[in-house]
Amino acid sequence: MNAVLPGPTLSDDFAHFFQEELAQGANLEELSVNFVKANRPTSIIQRAASVEEVSNMVVYICSPLYFSNHRCRTAG
């Protein structure tokens, strides 16, 4: 069994979490960088992953090139 363990991801729900800041003109990607630095300081990419990055990992582990019994972090 494989598992994808996405960390903070730039999804609609992530944007909803910052709806007040976004309504005041904040940039979602900048908010994600600040959030990750404050809450996930060991993240290699130091930002939220895109939905595309997470979905690419899911497609990869479901492909014929898959591996098994691994947990795949997609947040750096």
Buried (B, 14 or more C-beta within 10 A) or exposed (E): EBEBEBBBBBBEEBBEBBEEBBEEEEEBEEBBBBBBEEEBEEBEBBBBBBBEBBBEBBEBBEEEEEEEEEEBBBBB
